[in-house]
């Protein structure tokens, strides 16, 4: 597993080698959302860490901003077949947030919860190695449609795993499908393997 600061693209790497099968390059970053865009007030915003942790944590926006932030450059691959290269994301690593709560030994999976009821699941190792809670994209704050104020970025997976409007992280012993996973999307979502949907739907 790679940490976010390791998921960078060599400058001499051909663009074609960086686009997974079935994808095309896009110079735009489309807004794709199921349901309405939530109106979030930073004065009342909080992010919660709960489930199989040593103690639950809930941070205000000011407390979240006080965490150590980092910058990650990575490609983004949407299941609708467009890819955007060299996006720069700025925020706090998921592991830095989780360190405040402490993870119990039996935890093996993570569920990201979002405003509006959206959820997505990830293996614990992947989430901690790679997950970034991003507030900025390419030097600017995320637009509302892109998940402002906080979006989970998981570069090695299709974009639906990079959940928008994150407000809670839950730790679990057993895996459970999130919003799109319940509706037929692949549980692993590796774009290089074209894991778009459950195998039963592609036969």
C-alpha atoms as a printed R data frame, in Angstrom:
    type eleno elety resid chain resno       x       y       z
1   ATOM     1    CA   UNK     A     1   0.000   0.000   0.000
2   ATOM     2    CA   UNK     A     2   1.219   3.497  -0.761
3   ATOM     3    CA   UNK     A     3   0.882   6.584   1.388
4   ATOM     4    CA   UNK     A     4  -0.582   9.703  -0.270
5   ATOM     5    CA   UNK     A     5   2.843  11.332  -0.574
6   ATOM     6    CA   UNK     A     6   4.021   8.297  -2.556
7   ATOM     7    CA   UNK     A     7   1.203   8.381  -5.087
8   ATOM     8    CA   UNK     A     8   2.907  10.728  -7.526
9   ATOM     9    CA   UNK     A     9   3.438  10.424 -11.223
10  ATOM    10    CA   UNK     A    10   6.904  10.429 -12.771
11  ATOM    11    CA   UNK     A    11   7.238  13.411 -15.142
12  ATOM    12    CA   UNK     A    12   8.720  11.249 -17.911
13  ATOM    13    CA   UNK     A    13   5.879   8.749 -17.786
14  ATOM    14    CA   UNK     A    14   3.786   8.733 -20.946
15  ATOM    15    CA   UNK     A    15   0.237   9.955 -20.432
16  ATOM    16    CA   UNK     A    16  -1.139   6.870 -22.090
17  ATOM    17    CA   UNK     A    17   0.523   4.727 -19.455
18  ATOM    18    CA   UNK     A    18  -1.291   6.688 -16.752
19  ATOM    19    CA   UNK     A    19  -4.805   6.255 -18.095
20  ATOM    20    CA   UNK     A    20  -6.468   2.977 -17.054
21  ATOM    21    CA   UNK     A    21  -8.241   0.829 -19.641
22  ATOM    22    CA   UNK     A    22 -11.632   2.099 -20.720
23  ATOM    23    CA   UNK     A    23 -10.834   5.678 -19.646
24  ATOM    24    CA   UNK     A    24 -10.296   8.894 -21.642
25  ATOM    25    CA   UNK     A    25  -8.425  12.042 -20.643
26  ATOM    26    CA   UNK     A    26 -10.502  15.043 -19.624
27  ATOM    27    CA   UNK     A    27  -9.265  18.598 -19.214
28  ATOM    28    CA   UNK     A    28 -12.330  19.288 -17.106
29  ATOM    29    CA   UNK     A    29 -13.336  17.922 -13.709
30  ATOM    30    CA   UNK     A    30 -17.074  17.288 -14.042
31  ATOM    31    CA   UNK     A    31 -19.453  17.524 -11.093
32  ATOM    32    CA   UNK     A    32 -21.259  14.213 -10.690
33  ATOM    33    CA   UNK     A    33 -23.514  13.868  -7.672
34  ATOM    34    CA   UNK     A    34 -26.445  11.723  -6.657
35  ATOM    35    CA   UNK     A    35 -29.041  13.946  -5.019
36  ATOM    36    CA   UNK     A    36 -28.832  17.601  -4.051
37  ATOM    37    CA   UNK     A    37 -25.726  19.485  -2.951
38  ATOM    38    CA   UNK     A    38 -25.850  20.017   0.831
39  ATOM    39    CA   UNK     A    39 -25.509  23.467   2.357
40  ATOM    40    CA   UNK     A    40 -22.794  23.201   4.979
41  ATOM    41    CA   UNK     A    41 -22.177  25.805   7.676
42  ATOM    42    CA   UNK     A    42 -18.591  25.783   8.969
43  ATOM    43    CA   UNK     A    43 -19.772  27.366  12.221
44  ATOM    44    CA   UNK     A    44 -21.626  24.150  13.091
45  ATOM    45    CA   UNK     A    45 -19.647  21.655  10.973
46  ATOM    46    CA   UNK     A    46 -18.075  18.703  12.781
47  ATOM    47    CA   UNK     A    47 -16.325  15.502  11.773
48  ATOM    48    CA   UNK     A    48 -16.738  12.425  13.947
49  ATOM    49    CA   UNK     A    49 -14.533   9.335  14.323
50  ATOM    50    CA   UNK     A    50 -16.402   6.412  15.872
51  ATOM    51    CA   UNK     A    51 -16.932   2.646  15.877
52  ATOM    52    CA   UNK     A    52 -14.024   0.390  16.827
53  ATOM    53    CA   UNK     A    53 -11.823   3.124  18.277
54  ATOM    54    CA   UNK     A    54 -10.298   3.614  21.715
55  ATOM    55    CA   UNK     A    55 -12.403   6.725  22.204
56  ATOM    56    CA   UNK     A    56 -14.705   8.659  19.905
57  ATOM    57    CA   UNK     A    57 -13.475  11.967  18.543
58  ATOM    58    CA   UNK     A    58 -15.473  14.904  17.218
59  ATOM    59    CA   UNK     A    59 -13.684  17.929  15.768
60  ATOM    60    CA   UNK     A    60 -14.973  21.359  14.821
61  ATOM    61    CA   UNK     A    61 -13.680  23.018  11.669
62  ATOM    62    CA   UNK     A    62 -11.157  25.049  13.664
63  ATOM    63    CA   UNK     A    63  -9.892  21.891  15.352
64  ATOM    64    CA   UNK     A    64  -9.655  20.066  12.041
65  ATOM    65    CA   UNK     A    65  -7.662  22.952  10.542
66  ATOM    66    CA   UNK     A    66  -5.194  22.637  13.427
67  ATOM    67    CA   UNK     A    67  -4.187  19.146  12.271
68  ATOM    68    CA   UNK     A    68  -1.026  18.837  10.203
69  ATOM    69    CA   UNK     A    69  -1.968  19.237   6.544
70  ATOM    70    CA   UNK     A    70  -0.163  17.852   3.528
71  ATOM    71    CA   UNK     A    71  -0.277  18.213  -0.260
72  ATOM    72    CA   UNK     A    72  -0.717  15.249  -2.597
73  ATOM    73    CA   UNK     A    73  -0.486  15.161  -6.401
74  ATOM    74    CA   UNK     A    74  -2.337  12.264  -7.988
75  ATOM    75    CA   UNK     A    75  -4.523  11.255 -10.923
76  ATOM    76    CA   UNK     A    76  -8.294  10.847 -10.567
77  ATOM    77    CA   UNK     A    77 -10.339   8.227 -12.403
78  ATOM    78    CA   UNK     A    78 -14.122   8.394 -12.553
79  ATOM    79    CA   UNK     A    79 -16.187   5.266 -13.179
80  ATOM    80    CA   UNK     A    80 -18.019   7.185 -15.939
81  ATOM    81    CA   UNK     A    81 -14.763   6.765 -17.904
82  ATOM    82    CA   UNK     A    82 -13.032  10.140 -17.661
83  ATOM    83    CA   UNK     A    83  -9.636  10.632 -16.036
84  ATOM    84    CA   UNK     A    84  -8.020  13.846 -14.830
85  ATOM    85    CA   UNK     A    85  -4.249  13.846 -14.368
86  ATOM    86    CA   UNK     A    86  -2.014  15.637 -11.874
87  ATOM    87    CA   UNK     A    87  -4.598  16.945  -9.456
88  ATOM    88    CA   UNK     A    88  -3.110  18.592  -6.391
89  ATOM    89    CA   UNK     A    89  -5.067  18.005  -3.189
90  ATOM    90    CA   UNK     A    90  -4.467  19.721   0.141
91  ATOM    91    CA   UNK     A    91  -5.768  18.561   3.502
92  ATOM    92    CA   UNK     A    92  -5.115  16.230   6.417
93  ATOM    93    CA   UNK     A    93  -4.358  12.548   6.021
94  ATOM    94    CA   UNK     A    94  -7.011  10.231   7.340
95  ATOM    95    CA   UNK     A    95  -4.374   8.570   9.502
96  ATOM    96    CA   UNK     A    96  -3.607  11.876  11.260
97  ATOM    97    CA   UNK     A    97  -7.267  12.249  12.205
98  ATOM    98    CA   UNK     A    98  -7.580   8.632  13.279
99  ATOM    99    CA   UNK     A    99  -4.497   8.836  15.490
100 ATOM   100    CA   UNK     A   100  -6.512  11.051  17.823
101 ATOM   101    CA   UNK     A   101  -9.048   8.278  18.400
102 ATOM   102    CA   UNK     A   102  -6.898   5.140  18.323
103 ATOM   103    CA   UNK     A   103  -8.036   2.109  16.332
104 ATOM   104    CA   UNK     A   104  -9.014  -1.092  18.105
105 ATOM   105    CA   UNK     A   105  -7.183  -4.261  16.938
106 ATOM   106    CA   UNK     A   106 -10.324  -5.905  15.553
107 ATOM   107    CA   UNK     A   107 -11.005  -3.039  13.128
108 ATOM   108    CA   UNK     A   108 -10.477  -4.106   9.508
109 ATOM   109    CA   UNK     A   109 -12.681  -1.758   7.476
110 ATOM   110    CA   UNK     A   110 -13.699   1.885   7.266
111 ATOM   111    CA   UNK     A   111 -16.998   3.488   6.287
112 ATOM   112    CA   UNK     A   112 -16.988   7.137   5.262
113 ATOM   113    CA   UNK     A   113 -20.251   8.939   6.090
114 ATOM   114    CA   UNK     A   114 -21.284  12.155   4.396
115 ATOM   115    CA   UNK     A   115 -23.866  14.930   4.519
116 ATOM   116    CA   UNK     A   116 -26.905  13.762   2.584
117 ATOM   117    CA   UNK     A   117 -26.561  10.135   3.687
118 ATOM   118    CA   UNK     A   118 -23.897   9.006   1.198
119 ATOM   119    CA   UNK     A   119 -21.479   6.298   2.373
120 ATOM   120    CA   UNK     A   120 -18.574   4.349   0.908
121 ATOM   121    CA   UNK     A   121 -16.474   1.517   2.350
122 ATOM   122    CA   UNK     A   122 -12.738   0.811   2.246
123 ATOM   123    CA   UNK     A   123 -10.291  -1.692   3.700
124 ATOM   124    CA   UNK     A   124  -8.616  -0.215   6.775
125 ATOM   125    CA   UNK     A   125  -5.053  -0.530   5.427
126 ATOM   126    CA   UNK     A   126  -5.942   1.258   2.194
127 ATOM   127    CA   UNK     A   127  -7.803   4.038   3.985
128 ATOM   128    CA   UNK     A   128  -4.965   4.743   6.396
129 ATOM   129    CA   UNK     A   129  -2.180   4.411   3.826
130 ATOM   130    CA   UNK     A   130  -3.783   6.508   1.125
131 ATOM   131    CA   UNK     A   131  -6.806   8.444   2.378
132 ATOM   132    CA   UNK     A   132  -6.625  12.233   2.355
133 ATOM   133    CA   UNK     A   133  -9.337  14.521   3.747
134 ATOM   134    CA   UNK     A   134  -8.973  17.300   1.188
135 ATOM   135    CA   UNK     A   135 -10.192  20.883   1.484
136 ATOM   136    CA   UNK     A   136  -8.387  22.257  -1.569
137 ATOM   137    CA   UNK     A   137  -7.907  21.118  -5.157
138 ATOM   138    CA   UNK     A   138  -5.235  22.689  -7.364
139 ATOM   139    CA   UNK     A   139  -4.655  25.520  -4.901
140 ATOM   140    CA   UNK     A   140  -8.298  26.483  -4.452
141 ATOM   141    CA   UNK     A   141 -10.944  25.485  -1.960
142 ATOM   142    CA   UNK     A   142 -13.194  22.744  -3.260
143 ATOM   143    CA   UNK     A   143 -16.364  23.962  -4.919
144 ATOM   144    CA   UNK     A   144 -19.619  23.014  -3.233
145 ATOM   145    CA   UNK     A   145 -20.328  20.509  -5.993
146 ATOM   146    CA   UNK     A   146 -16.938  18.864  -5.470
147 ATOM   147    CA   UNK     A   147 -17.448  18.217  -1.771
148 ATOM   148    CA   UNK     A   148 -16.686  21.449   0.093
149 ATOM   149    CA   UNK     A   149 -15.558  21.694   2.798
150 ATOM   150    CA   UNK     A   150 -14.066  18.203   2.975
151 ATOM   151    CA   UNK     A   151 -13.692  15.347   0.524
152 ATOM   152    CA   UNK     A   152 -12.047  11.973   1.076
153 ATOM   153    CA   UNK     A   153  -9.519  11.347  -1.708
154 ATOM   154    CA   UNK     A   154  -8.426   7.765  -2.452
155 ATOM   155    CA   UNK     A   155  -6.334   8.056  -5.646
156 ATOM   156    CA   UNK     A   156  -5.924   4.364  -6.452
157 ATOM   157    CA   UNK     A   157  -9.682   3.719  -6.599
158 ATOM   158    CA   UNK     A   158 -12.503   4.936  -8.829
159 ATOM   159    CA   UNK     A   159 -13.874   8.323  -7.846
160 ATOM   160    CA   UNK     A   160 -16.990   7.140  -6.028
161 ATOM   161    CA   UNK     A   161 -14.684   5.972  -3.233
162 ATOM   162    CA   UNK     A   162 -13.482   9.601  -2.916
163 ATOM   163    CA   UNK     A   163 -16.600  10.594  -0.992
164 ATOM   164    CA   UNK     A   164 -17.797  14.197  -0.950
165 ATOM   165    CA   UNK     A   165 -18.971  16.215   2.084
166 ATOM   166    CA   UNK     A   166 -17.436  13.811   4.591
167 ATOM   167    CA   UNK     A   167 -18.597  14.283   8.177
168 ATOM   168    CA   UNK     A   168 -17.781  10.969   9.868
169 ATOM   169    CA   UNK     A   169 -15.416   8.008   9.699
170 ATOM   170    CA   UNK     A   170 -16.553   4.689  11.159
171 ATOM   171    CA   UNK     A   171 -14.280   1.733  11.950
172 ATOM   172    CA   UNK     A   172 -15.707  -1.768  11.575
173 ATOM   173    CA   UNK     A   173 -14.657  -5.396  12.069
174 ATOM   174    CA   UNK     A   174 -16.687  -6.632   9.097
175 ATOM   175    CA   UNK     A   175 -17.003  -5.123   5.641
176 ATOM   176    CA   UNK     A   176 -20.301  -3.564   4.595
177 ATOM   177    CA   UNK     A   177 -21.284  -2.032   1.239
178 ATOM   178    CA   UNK     A   178 -21.689   1.722   0.923
179 ATOM   179    CA   UNK     A   179 -24.224   3.659  -1.148
180 ATOM   180    CA   UNK     A   180 -23.055   2.744  -4.670
181 ATOM   181    CA   UNK     A   181 -21.727  -0.647  -3.599
182 ATOM   182    CA   UNK     A   182 -25.281  -1.528  -2.546
183 ATOM   183    CA   UNK     A   183 -26.439  -0.546  -6.018
184 ATOM   184    CA   UNK     A   184 -24.140  -2.807  -8.005
185 ATOM   185    CA   UNK     A   185 -20.790  -0.994  -8.013
186 ATOM   186    CA   UNK     A   186 -17.700  -3.119  -7.393
187 ATOM   187    CA   UNK     A   187 -16.551  -3.335  -3.783
188 ATOM   188    CA   UNK     A   188 -12.844  -2.903  -4.592
189 ATOM   189    CA   UNK     A   189 -13.050  -0.317  -7.422
190 ATOM   190    CA   UNK     A   190  -9.554  -0.642  -8.890
191 ATOM   191    CA   UNK     A   191  -9.553   1.316 -12.192
192 ATOM   192    CA   UNK     A   192  -6.582  -0.640 -13.576
193 ATOM   193    CA   UNK     A   193  -8.634  -3.812 -13.309
194 ATOM   194    CA   UNK     A   194 -11.804  -2.058 -14.554
195 ATOM   195    CA   UNK     A   195 -13.624  -3.051 -11.393
196 ATOM   196    CA   UNK     A   196 -16.656  -0.923 -12.131
197 ATOM   197    CA   UNK     A   197 -19.523  -3.205 -11.136
198 ATOM   198    CA   UNK     A   198 -20.175  -6.459  -9.301
199 ATOM   199    CA   UNK     A   199 -18.980  -9.362 -11.512
200 ATOM   200    CA   UNK     A   200 -22.524 -10.735 -11.682
201 ATOM   201    CA   UNK     A   201 -23.622  -7.620 -13.575
202 ATOM   202    CA   UNK     A   202 -20.960  -7.943 -16.292
203 ATOM   203    CA   UNK     A   203 -21.652 -11.521 -17.324
